[in-house]
Amino acid sequence: MKNFKNISLALIALLSLNSCSSDAADAVVATSGDTQLNFDSKVGAADFVLNTPFTINGQSFQFDHLRYWISDVKLVSDKNETYALSNSFFLMEETTDILVQEKFTYKAAKRETIDLKDVPSASYTKVIFSVGVDAAHNDNMSIQDGELSQLNGMTNVSWMWHTSYIFSSLTGKNVSPGTPVAISVETGLNTNYRTVEITLPTPLVVSAGKSAKLNLNVDVEKIVKDIDLVANPKVSAKTPELMTKTADNYKNNVFTVKSVE
C-alpha cells in the first residue's frame, strides 16, 4: 500500500511538472510576435521603377538597378531594451539581370521586405540598422552569414588589394538630350559603413498573434544629394570624397518613416 501511494505521488508530481513545462512553453510563445520591415523605394514622391525616366537636379535619369545591404538590425523598446539580430545581412534590391561571371547571370529581382520572426513582445520606439557590411565580414569573405555571397554581383576586387563587398549600388544612365551617359554610384570600404538610427513617430507594437509592420521610404533622389552626376557620372573609390558623401546620404537623408502598422 505504501509503495502504491509513493507511485501515485510520483505520477502526480510528474504530471504537475509536465503541466508547468507546458505552461512555461506557452508563456514563451505568448511573449513574441512577427514583424516586417518594408523598404519602399521612391524618387521624391514617385514610385521607383526601373528603366523609367526621372528628373533629378534638372537632369533626366533612368536606372537599371538599385541594391544595398541592410545589416545589424536592432529594435529599441520604450523601456530601452534592445532586440538585435545577430549576423543579419539582407540584400535589398530592384535590378535587371546582372552578369556576375562569364557563365553565371544573377537574375532580375525585386526585394523590399525583411521578415523578423519571434520578436519579443514590446512597444518599440526606435529602429537601428546599418547600410553595408561590417569590417569583420568585409575583410574575410569566407564568412558568409545571412545572405552574403560572392555570386550576387555585390563584390569588387579593384577597391583594395583584396576583394570586398559593394555596400550600395545605383546604376543607369543620363538620358537628357544629347548622348546618353552611363552613371554608377557605389559605396564600399570599411570607412563608409554607416549606421542609421530612426525614432518612430508612433510605437511599433509587437505582440503574440499580431503581425506588426514598419514601412520606410527609401528616396533614391537623396542618395545623390549634393552630387553633380553630370560632372561625376561615376562615384567609386576613385572619388573617395563623393563615395563618403553618398554613404553619409544613406545615413542622414535616404530613409524616412512612411507608416507604422
PyMOL commands that set and color helices and strands:
alter all, ss='L'
color gray80, all
select helices_A, chain A and resi 2-29+135-138+190-192+220-223+240-254
alter helices_A, ss='H'
color red, helices_A
select strands_A, chain A and resi 32-43+46-47+54-56+59-77+82-84+89-95+98-101+104-106+109-111+113-120+122-131+155-156+164-174+181-188+194-206+212-219+234-235+255-260
alter strands_A, ss='S'
color yellow, strands_A
deselect
rebuild
show_as cartoon
